[in-house]
Amino acid sequence: MDIQQGDYNPDLSNNAKETGGNLADIKTNTDNLASLIGFQIPAHDKQVIDEADSDNVTITYSLNDITVATKLIAVSGTTTTITVTFP
């Protein structure tokens, strides 16, 4: 069988079609990330990173030397957990 360019024209009409929004509508700036519940850190003028061990990192956010939030990033195997606490 000798196939020439343009001979193969498969019927793709039965394939699932992508529907939904326009890629231009996807917001990727950090303002949108800050609006996620639990990731919104209050105003702060200082952050201190403490790497207690190779699996845990604590970030303390403070304003005028008063702690406003603490974020714990813990790794266990292939799972990473982020916990934000407020005083």
Contact map, one row per residue, 1 for C-alpha under 8 A:
111000000000000000000000000000000000000000000000000000000000000000000000000000000000000
111100000000000000000000000000000000000000000000000000000000000000000000000000000000000
111110110000000000000000000000000000000000000000000000000000000000000000000000000000000
011111100000000000000000000000000000000000000000000000000000000000000000000000000000000
001111110000000000000000000000000000000000000000000000000000000000000000000000000000000
000111111000000000000000000000000000000000000000000000000000000000000000000000000000000
001111111000000000000000000000000000000000000000000000000000000000000000000000000000000
001011111100000000000000000000000000000000000000000000000000000000000000000000000000000
000001111110000000000000000000000000000000000000000000000000000000000000000000000000000
000000011111000000000000000000000000000000000000000000000000000000000000000000000000000
000000001111110000000000000000000000000000000000000000000000000000000000000000000000000
000000000111111000000000000000000000000000000000000000000000000000000000000000000000000
000000000011111000000000000000000000000000000000000000000000000000000000000000000000000
000000000011111100000000000000000000000000000000000000000000000000000000000000000000000
000000000001111110000000000000000000000000000000000000000000000000000000000000000000000
000000000000011111000000000000000000000000000000000000000000000000000000000000000000000
000000000000001111100000000000000000000000000000000000000000000000000000000000000000000
000000000000000111110000000000000000000000000000000000000000000000000000000000000000000
000000000000000011111000000000000000000000000000000000000000000000000000000000000000000
000000000000000001111100000000000000000000000000000000000000000000000000000000000000000
000000000000000000111110100000000000000000000000000000000000000000000000000000000000000
000000000000000000011111110000000000000000000000000000000000000000000000000000000000000
000000000000000000001111110000000000000000000000000000000000000000000000000000000000000
000000000000000000000111111000000000000000000000000000000000000000000000000000000000000
000000000000000000001111111000000000000000000000000000000000000000000000000000000000000
000000000000000000000111111100000000000000000000000000000000000000000000000000000000000
000000000000000000000001111110010000000000000000000000000000000000000000000000000000000
000000000000000000000000011111011000000000000000000000000000000000000000000000000000000
000000000000000000000000001111111000000000000000000000000000000000000000000000000000000
000000000000000000000000000111111100000000000000000000000000000000000000000000000000000
000000000000000000000000000011111110000000000000000000000000000000000000000000000000000
000000000000000000000000001111111111000000000000000000000000000000000000000000000000000
000000000000000000000000000111111111001000000000000000000000000000000000000000000000000
000000000000000000000000000001111111101110000000000000000000000000000000000000000000000
000000000000000000000000000000111111101100000000000000000000000000000000000000000000000
000000000000000000000000000000011111111100000000000000000000000000000000000000000000000
000000000000000000000000000000000111111100000000000000000000000000000000000000000000000
000000000000000000000000000000000001111100000000000000000000000000000000000000000001000
000000000000000000000000000000001111111110000000000000000000000000000000000000000001000
000000000000000000000000000000000111111111000000000000000000000000000000000000000000000
000000000000000000000000000000000100001111110000000000000000100000011000000000000000000
000000000000000000000000000000000000000111110000000000000000000000011000000000000000000
000000000000000000000000000000000000000011111000000000000000001000010000000000000000000
000000000000000000000000000000000000000011111110000000000000111100010000000000000000000
000000000000000000000000000000000000000000111110000000000000111100000000000000000000000
000000000000000000000000000000000000000000011111000000000000111010000000000000000000000
000000000000000000000000000000000000000000011111100000000011110000000000000000000000000
000000000000000000000000000000000000000000000111110000000011100000000000000000000000000
000000000000000000000000000000000000000000000011111000001111000000000000000000000000000
000000000000000000000000000000000000000000000001111100001110000000000000000000000000000
000000000000000000000000000000000000000000000000111111011100000000000000000000000000000
000000000000000000000000000000000000000000000000011111111100000000000000000000000000000
000000000000000000000000000000000000000000000000001111111000000000000000000000000000000
000000000000000000000000000000000000000000000000001111111000000000000000000000000000000
000000000000000000000000000000000000000000000000000111111000000000000000011100000000000
000000000000000000000000000000000000000000000000001111111100000000000001111000000000000
000000000000000000000000000000000000000000000000111111111110000000000001110000000000000
000000000000000000000000000000000000000000000000111100011111000000000111100000000000000
000000000000000000000000000000000000000000000011110000001111100000000111000000000000000
000000000000000000000000000000000000000000000011100000000111110000111110000000000000000
000000000000000000000000000000000000000010011111000000000011111000111100000000000000000
000000000000000000000000000000000000000000011110000000000001111111111000000000000000000
000000000000000000000000000000000000000000111100000000000000111111110000000000000000000
000000000000000000000000000000000000000000011000000000000000011111000000000000000000000
000000000000000000000000000000000000000000000100000000000000011111100000000000000000000
000000000000000000000000000000000000000000000000000000000000011111110000000000000000000
000000000000000000000000000000000000000000000000000000000001111011111100000000000000001
000000000000000000000000000000000000000011110000000000000001111001111100000000000000011
000000000000000000000000000000000000000011000000000000000001110000111110000000000001111
000000000000000000000000000000000000000000000000000000000111100000111111000000000001110
000000000000000000000000000000000000000000000000000000000111000000001111100000000111100
000000000000000000000000000000000000000000000000000000011110000000000111110000001111000
000000000000000000000000000000000000000000000000000000011100000000000011111000011110000
000000000000000000000000000000000000000000000000000000111000000000000001111100011100000
000000000000000000000000000000000000000000000000000000110000000000000000111111111000000
000000000000000000000000000000000000000000000000000000100000000000000000011111110000000
000000000000000000000000000000000000000000000000000000000000000000000000001111100000000
000000000000000000000000000000000000000000000000000000000000000000000000001111110000000
000000000000000000000000000000000000000000000000000000000000000000000000001111111000000
000000000000000000000000000000000000000000000000000000000000000000000000111101111100000
000000000000000000000000000000000000000000000000000000000000000000000001111000111110000
000000000000000000000000000000000000000000000000000000000000000000000011110000011111000
000000000000000000000000000000000000000000000000000000000000000000000011100000001111100
000000000000000000000000000000000000011000000000000000000000000000001111000000000111110
000000000000000000000000000000000000000000000000000000000000000000001110000000000011111
000000000000000000000000000000000000000000000000000000000000000000011100000000000001111
000000000000000000000000000000000000000000000000000000000000000000111000000000000000111
